[in-house]
């Protein structure tokens, strides 16, 4: 088991202080809406990370057991006894992808009464509305910004964003990045600047699954930077796992279909 006995007791104490009964805790452990993050963004894990919030508005299952369990025997270490209900909740949290930090965050969460309201049908989880300021000049590690295209206040919705290739970009060997830039301007599409790139780095769980693994290196053409090697734009660069950063794409280099522009539709 990846969670400590201290974390477990801290979480159980926090739930108790928030008015959770033993049955409430069992129901929390059986609530798929709250915990199965891989099915939906509307989950407790995403509330804890700031992607979603609890608002007034549906009910769950009931179950009961009053036995105790030897906590820690899975790891072959010293044992401590906790209620079976606590052990089962922790196992559900593990399966839902909660880390040690997530469990600590849950134990310190300031709206556990809101979680109880969800279980009793008085509240629900909804995604937060994120507003990205595309007007301000993005601050990216003291890079020298030479051209900045403002884009107003963007209410973030991934469905409004699309990866786009210009004519010739998908042919063997690709075409110059400067040519891609010119063709994007000729087409009149709405490209996005590095403020949106920084937003993705701040909220990596909002990065589409299609961009993972060997997915596209999405380019943000709204800003142009310069150093001793020439002018360049930035793209979203995956470091591994769910770790992301930005990379430099020089305008004198050739690019192919692996470097689509992110545009607003």
C-alpha positions in Angstrom: 0.0 0.0 0.0 1.5 3.4 -1.0 -0.2 5.5 1.7 1.1 5.8 5.3 -0.8 4.9 8.4 -0.5 8.6 9.5 -2.1 9.8 6.3 -4.9 7.3 6.8 -5.7 8.4 10.3 -5.4 12.1 9.3 -7.9 11.5 6.4 -10.3 9.6 8.6 -10.2 12.3 11.3 -10.8 15.0 8.7 -13.8 13.2 7.3 -15.2 12.6 10.8 -14.8 16.3 11.7 -16.7 17.2 8.5 -19.6 15.1 9.7 -19.0 11.9 7.8 -20.5 8.8 9.5 -19.0 5.3 8.9 -21.7 4.7 6.3 -20.8 8.0 4.6 -17.2 6.9 4.3 -18.2 3.6 2.8 -20.4 5.4 0.3 -17.5 7.6 -0.6 -15.4 4.5 -1.3 -18.1 3.1 -3.6 -18.8 6.3 -5.5 -17.6 6.0 -9.1 -18.6 9.5 -9.9 -16.2 10.8 -7.3 -13.2 8.6 -7.8 -12.9 7.1 -11.3 -10.9 9.9 -12.9 -10.2 7.9 -16.1 -13.9 7.9 -17.1 -14.6 11.6 -16.6 -13.1 15.0 -15.5 -16.0 15.3 -13.1 -14.2 13.6 -10.2 -13.0 14.4 -6.6 -9.3 14.1 -7.7 -9.8 16.9 -10.2 -11.5 19.0 -7.5 -8.4 18.6 -5.3 -6.2 19.7 -8.2 -8.3 22.8 -9.0 -9.7 21.6 -12.4 -13.3 21.2 -11.0 -15.4 22.4 -8.2 -18.4 21.3 -6.1 -21.7 23.1 -6.7 -25.2 22.6 -5.5 -27.1 19.9 -7.5 -27.2 13.7 -7.3 -27.2 10.2 -4.9 -25.0 7.1 -4.3 -24.9 3.5 -2.8 -25.1 2.2 0.7 -23.0 -0.5 2.3 -21.9 -1.5 5.9 -19.1 -3.3 7.6 -17.7 -2.8 11.1 -14.6 -5.0 11.1 -11.0 -3.9 11.4 -8.0 -4.7 9.2 -4.3 -5.1 9.8 -2.9 -2.1 7.9 0.6 -2.4 6.5 0.9 -6.2 6.0 0.8 -5.7 2.2 4.2 -4.0 2.5 5.6 -6.5 5.0 6.2 -3.8 7.5 5.0 -3.1 11.0 1.3 -3.5 11.4 -1.4 -1.1 12.7 -5.1 -1.8 12.9 -7.6 0.5 11.2 -11.3 0.1 10.5 -11.9 -2.0 7.4 -13.9 0.9 6.0 -10.8 3.0 6.1 -8.7 0.3 4.4 -11.3 -0.1 1.7 -11.5 3.6 1.1 -7.7 3.9 0.8 -7.7 1.0 -1.7 -10.3 2.7 -3.8 -8.3 5.9 -3.8 -5.2 4.0 -4.9 -7.2 2.4 -7.8 -8.5 5.9 -8.8 -4.9 7.1 -9.1 -4.5 9.1 -5.9 -0.9 9.6 -4.9 0.4 10.2 -1.3 0.2 13.9 -1.9 -3.4 13.6 -3.2 -4.4 11.8 0.0 -2.7 14.5 2.1 -4.5 17.1 0.1 -7.8 15.3 0.6 -7.3 15.2 4.4 -6.6 19.0 4.3 -9.4 19.8 1.9 -11.5 22.7 3.2 -14.8 21.6 1.7 -15.2 18.0 2.9 -18.8 18.9 3.9 -19.3 19.6 0.1 -18.1 16.0 -0.6 -20.7 14.8 1.9 -23.4 16.9 0.1 -22.5 15.1 -3.1 -23.0 11.7 -1.5 -26.4 12.8 -0.1 -27.5 14.3 -3.5 -27.3 18.0 -2.6 -24.3 18.9 -4.7 -22.3 17.8 -7.8 -18.9 18.3 -9.3 -18.5 20.6 -12.3 -15.5 21.7 -14.3 -14.2 25.1 -13.6 -14.3 27.8 -16.2 -10.7 28.8 -17.0 -10.0 32.2 -18.6 -6.7 32.6 -20.4 -5.4 36.1 -20.9 -4.0 36.1 -24.4 -3.4 39.9 -24.4 -0.6 40.1 -21.9 3.0 39.4 -23.0 3.9 35.9 -21.9 6.9 35.6 -19.5 8.9 32.6 -20.6 12.3 32.2 -18.9 13.5 35.7 -20.0 13.3 34.9 -23.7 13.4 37.9 -25.9 9.9 38.5 -27.4 10.0 40.3 -30.7 6.4 39.9 -31.9 3.3 39.3 -29.8 -0.2 38.7 -31.3 -2.9 39.5 -28.8 -6.0 37.2 -28.6 -8.3 38.7 -25.9 -9.7 36.7 -23.0 -10.1 33.1 -24.0 -12.7 31.0 -22.1 -10.8 27.7 -22.4 -12.7 24.8 -24.1 -10.6 22.1 -25.7 -13.4 21.5 -28.3 -12.7 25.0 -29.7 -9.0 24.2 -30.4 -7.7 22.2 -33.3 -4.3 21.1 -34.7 -3.8 22.4 -38.2 -1.4 21.7 -41.0 -0.8 24.1 -44.0 -0.4 23.0 -47.6 2.8 21.0 -48.2 3.6 20.4 -44.5 2.7 16.7 -44.8 5.0 16.0 -47.7 8.2 14.1 -47.3 11.0 16.3 -45.8 8.5 19.0 -44.7 8.8 22.7 -45.5 10.5 25.7 -43.8 8.9 26.9 -40.6 9.0 30.4 -42.0 6.9 29.2 -44.9 4.4 27.6 -42.5 4.2 30.9 -40.7 3.5 32.8 -43.9 0.9 30.3 -45.1 -0.9 30.5 -41.7 -1.2 34.2 -42.1 -2.4 33.9 -45.7 -5.1 31.4 -44.6 -6.3 33.8 -42.0 -6.6 31.2 -39.2 -6.5 32.2 -35.6 -3.3 31.0 -34.1 -2.6 31.1 -30.3 0.2 32.6 -28.4 2.5 31.3 -25.6 0.0 32.3 -22.8 -2.0 29.2 -23.8 1.2 27.1 -23.7 1.9 28.3 -20.2 -1.7 27.5 -19.2 -1.2 23.9 -20.4 2.0 23.7 -18.4 0.1 24.9 -15.3 -2.7 22.4 -15.8 -1.2 19.4 -17.6 -4.2 17.2 -16.9 -6.1 19.3 -19.5 -3.7 18.3 -22.2 -5.5 16.0 -24.6 -4.7 12.3 -24.5 -4.0 12.4 -28.3 -1.0 14.6 -27.6 0.6 12.0 -25.3 3.1 9.2 -26.3 4.2 10.0 -29.9 1.6 12.6 -30.4 2.1 16.0 -32.2 4.5 18.7 -31.1 1.9 21.5 -31.0 3.2 24.9 -32.1 2.0 28.2 -30.7 2.6 30.7 -33.6 1.1 33.8 -31.9 4.5 34.9 -30.5 8.0 35.1 -32.1 11.2 35.1 -30.1 14.8 35.7 -31.0 18.3 34.8 -29.9 21.7 34.6 -31.4 20.7 31.6 -33.5 17.7 33.4 -35.1 14.0 33.8 -34.7 11.9 31.0 -33.2 8.4 30.1 -31.9 7.5 27.7 -29.1 5.9 24.3 -29.1 4.6 22.0 -26.3 7.3 19.5 -25.5 6.6 16.2 -23.6 9.4 15.2 -21.2 7.9 11.9 -20.2 5.0 10.6 -18.1 2.8 13.7 -17.5 5.8 16.1 -17.4 5.8 18.8 -20.0 7.9 21.8 -21.0 8.4 24.1 -24.1 10.7 23.7 -27.0 12.2 26.1 -29.5 11.2 25.8 -33.2 13.5 28.0 -35.4 12.0 29.6 -38.5 14.9 28.5 -40.6 14.3 24.8 -39.8 12.1 22.5 -41.8 9.1 20.9 -40.1 6.5 18.3 -41.2 3.2 17.0 -40.0 4.6 16.3 -36.5 4.5 20.1 -35.8 0.8 21.2 -36.3 -0.3 24.7 -35.4 -2.9 25.0 -32.6 -5.7 27.2 -33.9 -9.0 28.5 -32.6 -12.1 27.4 -34.4 
